[in-house]
Amino acid sequence: MMHYENYHLGGMHLIWWFVGVVILILIFAFLYSSPAQSSKKDTPLDILKRRLALGEISKDDFHEKKKMLEG
């Protein structure tokens, strides 16, 4: 068995370096995964349009609520 003084990148130390790099990659991937979703806020009109498209409200309800938002 060879012993290297002041050589800490072999064996278990190499595994900890690898774990640290993987953790950093995961942190950066989480922070920068979806900047468009986190920065875009839906306006009330966008929400109203989505509800109409999903069939949650009728056209009459849409126009009534749109007038309320605009006026």
C-alpha distances in whole Angstrom, upper triangle without the diagonal:
4,7,10,13,16,14,16,16,13,13,15,17,18,20,22,23,24,26,27,29,30,32,33,34,36,38,39,40,42,44,45,46,49,51,54,55,54,56,59,62,64,68,70,72,69,68,72,71,68,70,73,71,69,73,72,76,79,80,83,80,78,81,82,79,79,82,81,78,80,83
4,7,10,13,11,13,14,11,12,15,16,17,19,21,21,23,25,26,27,29,31,32,33,35,37,38,39,41,43,44,45,48,50,53,54,53,55,58,60,63,67,69,71,68,67,71,71,68,70,73,70,69,73,72,75,78,80,82,80,78,81,82,78,78,81,80,77,79,82
4,6,10,9,11,13,11,12,14,14,16,18,19,20,22,24,25,26,28,30,31,32,34,35,37,38,40,41,43,44,47,49,52,53,51,54,57,59,62,65,68,70,67,66,70,70,67,69,72,70,68,72,72,75,78,79,82,79,77,80,81,77,77,80,79,76,77,80
4,6,6,8,10,9,11,14,13,14,17,18,18,20,23,23,24,26,28,29,30,32,34,35,36,38,39,40,42,45,47,50,51,50,51,55,57,60,63,66,68,65,65,68,68,65,68,71,68,67,71,70,73,76,77,80,77,75,78,79,76,75,78,77,74,75,78
4,5,8,11,11,13,15,14,15,19,19,18,21,23,23,24,27,28,29,31,33,33,35,37,38,39,40,42,46,47,50,51,49,51,54,57,60,63,66,68,65,65,69,68,66,68,71,69,68,71,71,74,77,78,80,78,75,78,79,75,75,78,77,73,75,78
4,6,9,11,13,14,12,14,17,16,16,19,21,20,22,25,25,26,28,30,30,31,34,35,36,37,39,43,43,47,48,46,48,51,54,57,60,63,65,62,62,66,66,63,65,68,66,65,69,68,71,74,75,77,75,72,75,76,72,72,75,73,70,72,74
4,6,7,10,12,10,11,14,14,14,16,19,18,19,22,23,24,25,28,29,29,31,33,34,35,37,41,41,45,46,44,46,50,52,55,58,61,63,60,60,64,63,61,63,66,64,63,66,66,69,72,73,75,73,70,73,74,71,70,73,72,69,70,73
4,6,8,9,6,8,11,11,10,13,15,15,16,19,20,20,22,25,25,26,28,30,31,32,34,38,39,42,43,41,43,47,49,52,55,58,60,57,57,60,60,58,60,63,61,60,63,63,65,69,70,72,69,67,70,71,67,67,70,69,65,67,70
4,7,8,5,5,9,9,8,10,13,13,14,16,18,18,20,22,23,24,26,28,29,30,31,35,36,40,40,39,41,44,47,50,53,56,58,55,55,58,58,55,57,60,58,57,61,60,63,66,67,70,67,65,68,69,65,65,68,67,63,65,68
4,6,6,5,8,10,10,11,14,15,16,18,20,21,22,24,25,27,28,30,31,32,33,37,38,42,42,41,44,47,49,52,55,58,60,56,56,60,59,57,59,62,59,58,62,61,64,67,69,71,69,66,69,70,67,66,70,69,66,67,70
4,6,6,7,9,11,11,13,15,16,17,19,21,22,23,25,27,28,29,31,33,33,37,39,42,42,41,44,47,49,52,55,58,59,56,56,59,59,56,58,61,59,57,61,60,63,67,68,70,68,66,69,70,66,66,69,68,65,67,70
4,5,5,7,9,10,11,13,15,16,17,19,20,21,23,25,26,27,29,31,31,35,37,40,40,39,41,44,47,49,53,55,57,54,53,57,57,54,56,59,57,55,58,58,61,64,66,68,65,63,66,67,64,64,67,66,63,65,68
4,5,5,6,9,10,11,13,14,15,17,19,20,21,23,24,26,27,29,30,34,35,39,39,37,40,43,45,48,51,54,56,53,52,56,56,53,55,58,56,55,58,58,61,64,65,67,65,63,66,67,63,63,66,65,61,63,66
4,5,5,6,9,10,11,12,14,16,17,19,20,21,23,25,26,27,28,32,33,37,37,36,38,41,44,47,50,53,54,51,51,55,54,51,53,56,54,53,57,56,59,62,63,66,63,61,64,65,62,61,65,64,60,62,65
4,5,5,6,9,10,11,12,14,15,17,18,20,21,23,25,26,26,30,32,35,35,34,37,40,42,45,48,51,52,49,49,52,52,49,51,54,52,50,54,53,56,60,61,63,61,59,62,63,59,59,62,61,58,60,63
4,5,5,6,9,10,10,12,14,15,16,19,20,21,23,24,25,29,30,34,34,33,35,38,40,43,46,49,51,48,47,51,51,48,50,53,51,50,53,53,55,59,60,62,60,58,61,61,58,58,61,60,56,59,61
4,5,5,6,9,10,11,12,14,15,17,18,20,21,23,24,28,29,32,33,32,34,37,39,42,46,48,50,47,47,50,50,47,50,53,51,49,53,52,55,58,59,62,59,57,60,61,57,57,60,59,56,58,60
4,5,5,6,9,10,11,12,14,16,16,18,20,21,22,26,27,31,31,30,32,35,38,40,44,47,48,45,45,48,48,45,47,50,48,47,50,50,53,56,57,60,57,55,58,59,56,55,58,57,54,56,59
4,6,5,6,9,10,11,12,14,15,17,18,20,21,24,26,29,29,28,31,34,36,39,42,45,46,43,43,46,46,43,45,48,46,45,48,48,51,54,55,58,55,53,56,57,53,53,56,55,52,54,57
4,5,5,6,9,10,11,13,14,15,17,19,20,23,24,28,28,27,29,32,34,37,41,43,45,42,42,46,46,43,45,48,46,45,48,48,51,54,55,57,55,52,55,56,53,52,55,54,51,53,56
4,5,5,6,9,10,11,12,14,16,17,18,21,23,26,27,26,28,31,33,36,40,42,44,41,41,45,44,41,44,47,45,44,47,47,50,53,54,56,54,51,54,55,52,51,54,53,50,52,55
4,5,5,6,9,10,10,12,14,15,16,20,21,25,25,24,27,29,32,34,38,40,42,39,39,42,42,39,41,44,42,41,44,44,47,50,51,54,51,49,52,53,49,49,52,51,48,50,53
4,5,5,6,9,10,11,12,14,15,19,20,24,23,22,25,28,30,33,36,39,40,37,37,41,41,38,40,43,41,40,43,43,45,49,50,52,49,47,50,51,48,47,50,49,46,48,51
4,5,5,6,9,10,11,12,14,17,18,22,22,21,23,26,29,32,35,38,39,36,36,40,40,37,40,43,41,40,44,43,45,49,49,52,49,47,49,50,47,46,49,48,45,47,50
4,5,5,6,9,10,11,11,15,17,20,20,20,22,25,27,30,34,36,38,35,35,38,38,35,38,41,39,38,41,41,44,47,47,50,48,45,48,49,46,45,48,47,44,46,49
4,6,5,6,9,10,10,14,16,19,19,18,21,23,26,28,32,34,36,33,32,36,36,33,35,38,36,35,39,38,41,44,45,48,45,43,46,47,43,43,46,45,42,44,47
4,5,5,6,9,10,13,14,18,18,16,19,22,24,27,30,33,35,32,31,35,35,33,35,38,36,35,39,38,41,44,45,47,44,42,45,46,42,41,45,43,40,42,45
4,5,5,6,8,11,12,16,16,15,17,20,23,26,29,32,34,30,31,34,34,32,34,37,35,35,38,38,40,43,44,46,44,41,44,45,41,40,44,43,39,41,44
4,6,5,5,9,11,14,15,14,16,19,22,24,28,31,32,29,29,33,32,29,32,35,33,32,36,35,38,41,41,44,42,39,42,43,40,39,42,41,38,40,43
4,6,5,8,10,13,13,12,15,17,20,22,26,28,30,27,27,30,30,28,30,33,31,30,34,33,36,39,40,42,39,37,40,41,37,37,40,39,36,38,41
4,6,8,8,12,12,10,12,16,18,21,24,27,29,26,26,30,30,28,30,33,31,31,34,34,36,39,39,42,39,37,39,40,37,36,39,38,34,36,39
4,6,6,10,11,10,12,14,17,20,23,27,28,25,25,29,29,26,29,32,30,30,33,33,35,38,38,41,38,36,38,39,36,35,38,37,34,35,38
4,6,9,9,10,12,14,17,19,23,26,27,23,24,27,27,24,27,29,28,27,31,31,33,36,36,39,37,34,36,38,35,34,37,36,33,35,38
4,5,6,7,9,10,13,15,19,22,23,20,20,24,23,21,24,26,24,24,28,28,30,32,33,35,33,30,33,34,31,30,33,33,29,31,34
4,6,5,6,8,12,14,18,21,22,19,20,24,23,21,24,27,25,25,29,29,30,33,33,35,33,30,32,34,30,29,32,32,28,29,33
4,6,5,6,10,12,15,18,19,16,17,20,20,18,21,23,22,22,26,26,27,30,30,32,30,27,29,31,27,26,29,29,25,26,30
4,6,6,8,10,14,16,17,14,15,18,18,16,19,21,20,20,24,23,25,28,28,30,28,25,27,29,26,24,28,27,24,26,29
4,6,8,11,14,17,19,16,16,20,20,18,21,24,23,23,26,25,27,30,30,32,29,27,29,30,26,26,29,28,24,26,29
4,6,10,13,16,17,15,16,20,20,19,21,24,23,24,27,26,27,30,30,32,29,26,28,29,26,24,27,26,23,24,27
4,6,9,13,14,11,13,16,16,15,18,20,20,20,24,23,24,26,26,28,26,23,24,26,22,21,24,23,20,21,24
4,6,10,11,9,10,14,14,14,16,18,18,19,22,21,21,24,24,26,23,20,22,23,19,18,21,20,17,18,21
4,7,8,6,6,10,11,10,12,15,15,16,18,17,18,20,20,22,19,16,18,19,16,15,18,17,14,16,19
4,5,5,6,9,10,11,13,14,15,17,19,17,17,19,19,20,17,15,16,17,13,12,15,14,10,12,15
4,5,5,6,9,10,11,12,14,15,17,15,14,16,16,17,14,12,13,13,10,9,12,11,8,10,13
4,5,5,6,9,10,11,12,14,15,14,13,15,14,15,13,10,11,12,9,7,10,11,8,9,13
4,5,5,6,9,10,11,12,14,14,14,15,15,17,15,11,13,15,12,10,14,14,11,13,16
4,5,5,6,9,10,11,12,11,11,14,14,16,13,11,13,14,11,11,14,14,12,14,17
4,5,5,6,9,10,11,9,9,11,11,12,10,7,10,11,8,8,11,11,10,12,15
4,5,5,6,9,10,10,9,11,10,12,11,8,10,12,10,9,13,14,12,14,17
4,5,5,6,9,9,10,12,12,15,13,10,13,15,13,13,16,17,15,17,20
4,5,5,6,5,6,9,10,13,10,9,12,13,11,12,16,16,15,17,20
4,5,5,6,5,6,7,10,9,7,10,12,11,11,15,16,15,17,20
4,5,8,8,9,10,13,12,10,13,16,15,14,18,19,18,20,23
4,6,8,10,12,15,13,12,15,17,16,16,20,20,20,22,25
4,5,7,9,12,11,10,14,15,15,16,19,20,20,22,24
4,7,10,12,10,10,14,14,13,15,18,18,18,21,23
4,7,8,6,7,10,11,10,12,15,15,16,18,20
4,5,5,6,9,10,11,12,14,15,16,18,20
4,5,5,6,9,10,10,12,14,15,16,18
4,5,5,6,9,10,11,13,14,15,16
4,6,5,6,8,10,11,12,14,15
4,5,5,6,9,10,10,12,14
4,6,5,6,9,10,10,12
4,5,5,6,9,10,11
4,5,5,6,9,10
4,5,5,6,8
4,5,5,6
4,6,5
4,6
4
